[in-house]
Amino acid sequence: MADIDMPAHSLDLTFAPQDDFVFRDRWQALRAAGLPSLADHRGAFNAPHITVLAAARIPADVLDRARAHFSDALPLPLALNGVVVLGSGPFVLAEHVVAPSEMHGIVGQWQRRVDGNSRWLRPWTPHVTLAKRLSASQVGRALGVLHDRPAPTTVTATELRRWDPEQKTSTREA
C-alpha cells in the first residue's frame, strides 16, 4: 500500500490565457481583501487548474489513456456553475466546473486503476480552487468579494499537464 503522506502526482487541465487571467484576477481580489488566496502560493507552476487525477503514482497505462483522451478532447469548453464551499472547516472556496458526464466515468475508471490508495479514491468534483484554509467568517467575506468580480459562465481547458512532486516538474501531456 502506498504511503498516504506522499505528495500527490496529478493530471490537471489548464486554461486558455483569457480564462487563466479571470481566475488569477479573482485570486488577487481575495488577496487584496486580506483573505487567503491561491495568489499566495509561490510555486513556480502555480496556475488555475482542474485536477483530473491525483495519486501516489500514475501508472503509464493511465497516463497513456489520459493523453489519448485529452489529445482528442482539447480544447474543451466547460461551464462554470458558481462558487462552492468544500470541506467542513477549514474550508476551500472554488469555482464549480460542469464537466461532460462521460468525463466523470472516464476519470472514475482512472481513479480505480491508480494505486488503490483510498485517500484519492472519491467521487470527482471538478473545480478550480480559489482559496484554501478559510474560516467560516472568511468564507462569508470571500463570497462578498467574489460577488463583485463575477466569473464567466464558460471557460476553455486547453492543456493537460502532469505534476511530479518528487521532481518538482510540470509537463505538458496533451
C-alpha positions as CSV (number, residue, x, y, z in Angstrom):
1,M,0.0,0.0,0.0
2,A,1.3,3.5,-0.9
3,D,2.3,5.9,1.8
4,I,-0.7,8.2,2.3
5,D,1.6,11.1,3.3
6,M,3.3,11.0,0.0
7,P,2.6,14.1,-2.1
8,A,0.2,13.5,-5.0
9,H,1.2,13.3,-8.6
10,S,-1.5,14.8,-10.6
11,L,-3.0,15.3,-14.0
12,D,-4.5,18.8,-14.4
13,L,-6.4,20.7,-17.0
14,T,-5.2,24.3,-17.5
15,F,-6.9,27.1,-19.3
16,A,-6.8,29.5,-22.3
17,P,-5.0,32.7,-21.4
18,Q,-8.1,34.8,-21.0
19,D,-9.7,32.3,-18.6
20,D,-6.4,31.9,-16.7
21,F,-6.5,35.7,-16.2
22,V,-10.0,35.6,-14.9
23,F,-9.1,33.1,-12.1
24,R,-5.9,35.0,-11.3
25,D,-7.9,38.2,-11.0
26,R,-10.3,36.5,-8.5
27,W,-7.3,35.3,-6.6
28,Q,-5.9,38.8,-6.4
29,A,-9.2,40.2,-5.3
30,L,-9.2,37.8,-2.4
31,R,-5.6,38.7,-1.5
32,A,-6.3,42.4,-1.7
33,A,-9.2,41.9,0.8
34,G,-6.7,40.3,3.2
35,L,-8.1,36.8,2.7
36,P,-6.4,33.5,2.0
37,S,-6.0,33.1,-1.8
38,L,-4.2,30.9,-4.3
39,A,-2.4,34.1,-5.3
40,D,-0.3,33.5,-2.1
41,H,1.0,30.2,-3.5
42,R,4.5,30.9,-4.7
43,G,5.2,27.7,-6.5
44,A,6.7,28.1,-10.0
45,F,4.0,26.0,-11.5
46,N,1.0,27.5,-9.6
47,A,-1.7,28.1,-12.2
48,P,-5.5,27.9,-12.2
49,H,-6.4,24.3,-13.0
50,I,-8.8,21.4,-12.6
51,T,-7.2,18.3,-11.1
52,V,-8.4,15.4,-13.1
53,L,-6.5,12.7,-11.2
54,A,-4.2,12.7,-8.1
55,A,-2.4,9.6,-6.8
56,A,0.8,8.5,-5.1
57,R,1.8,7.3,-8.6
58,I,0.2,7.5,-12.0
59,P,0.8,4.2,-13.9
60,A,2.0,4.5,-17.5
61,D,-1.2,3.0,-19.0
62,V,-3.4,5.6,-17.2
63,L,-1.1,8.4,-18.4
64,D,-1.4,7.0,-22.0
65,R,-5.2,6.8,-21.7
66,A,-5.4,10.4,-20.4
67,R,-3.1,11.6,-23.2
68,A,-5.2,9.9,-25.8
69,H,-8.5,11.2,-24.4
70,F,-7.4,14.8,-24.0
71,S,-5.5,14.9,-27.3
72,D,-8.9,14.4,-28.9
73,A,-10.9,16.4,-26.4
74,L,-8.9,19.6,-26.2
75,P,-9.6,22.4,-26.4
76,L,-12.6,21.6,-24.1
77,P,-15.3,24.2,-23.3
78,L,-16.5,23.8,-19.8
79,A,-19.4,25.5,-17.9
80,L,-18.9,27.2,-14.6
81,N,-21.7,26.7,-12.1
82,G,-20.8,29.2,-9.4
83,V,-18.7,29.3,-6.3
84,V,-18.8,26.2,-4.0
85,V,-17.5,25.7,-0.4
86,L,-15.8,22.4,0.1
87,G,-14.9,20.7,3.4
88,S,-16.1,21.0,6.9
89,G,-13.6,23.6,8.2
90,P,-11.2,24.9,7.4
91,F,-12.9,25.5,4.1
92,V,-11.9,25.5,0.4
93,L,-13.5,28.0,-1.9
94,A,-13.7,27.0,-5.5
95,E,-15.4,27.6,-8.8
96,H,-17.6,24.6,-9.6
97,V,-16.9,23.2,-13.1
98,V,-19.6,21.3,-15.0
99,A,-17.7,18.6,-16.9
100,P,-19.2,16.4,-19.6
101,S,-20.9,13.3,-18.0
102,E,-18.7,10.9,-19.9
103,M,-15.7,12.5,-18.4
104,H,-16.9,11.6,-14.9
105,G,-17.0,7.9,-15.9
106,I,-13.5,8.1,-17.5
107,V,-12.0,9.8,-14.5
108,G,-13.6,7.2,-12.2
109,Q,-12.0,4.4,-14.2
110,W,-8.6,6.1,-14.0
111,Q,-9.1,6.6,-10.2
112,R,-9.8,2.9,-9.7
113,R,-6.8,2.0,-11.8
114,V,-4.2,4.1,-9.8
115,D,-2.5,2.6,-6.8
116,G,-5.8,1.9,-4.9
117,N,-5.0,4.3,-2.1
118,S,-8.4,5.3,-0.8
119,R,-7.1,8.8,0.1
120,W,-7.7,9.8,-3.6
121,L,-10.5,7.4,-4.4
122,R,-13.6,9.5,-4.1
123,P,-16.2,11.0,-6.4
124,W,-14.6,13.5,-8.7
125,T,-15.7,17.1,-8.1
126,P,-14.3,19.2,-10.9
127,H,-13.4,22.6,-9.6
128,V,-10.9,25.4,-9.7
129,T,-9.6,26.3,-6.3
130,L,-9.7,30.0,-5.4
131,A,-8.7,29.8,-1.7
132,K,-7.8,27.2,1.0
133,R,-7.9,27.2,4.8
134,L,-10.7,29.7,5.2
135,S,-12.7,30.0,8.4
136,A,-16.5,30.3,8.2
137,S,-16.4,34.0,8.6
138,Q,-13.7,34.3,5.9
139,V,-15.9,32.3,3.6
140,G,-18.7,34.9,4.0
141,R,-16.3,37.8,3.4
142,A,-14.8,36.0,0.3
143,L,-18.2,35.4,-1.2
144,G,-18.8,39.2,-0.9
145,V,-15.5,40.0,-2.6
146,L,-16.2,37.5,-5.4
147,H,-19.7,38.8,-5.9
148,D,-18.2,42.0,-7.2
149,R,-15.9,40.1,-9.6
150,P,-18.2,37.7,-11.5
151,A,-16.7,34.7,-13.2
152,P,-17.6,33.9,-16.8
153,T,-20.2,31.2,-17.4
154,T,-17.8,29.1,-19.6
155,V,-14.0,28.6,-19.8
156,T,-11.9,26.6,-22.1
157,A,-9.4,24.0,-21.0
158,T,-6.5,23.9,-23.4
159,E,-3.8,21.7,-21.9
160,L,-3.3,18.5,-19.9
161,R,-0.3,18.8,-17.6
162,R,1.3,16.3,-15.3
163,W,2.7,17.4,-11.9
164,D,5.5,15.3,-10.5
165,P,6.0,16.5,-6.8
166,E,9.2,14.4,-6.4
167,Q,11.0,16.0,-9.4
168,K,9.1,19.3,-9.0
169,T,8.3,19.4,-12.7
170,S,5.2,20.1,-14.7
171,T,5.0,18.5,-18.1
172,R,2.5,19.1,-20.9
173,E,0.9,15.8,-21.8
174,A,-1.8,16.9,-24.3
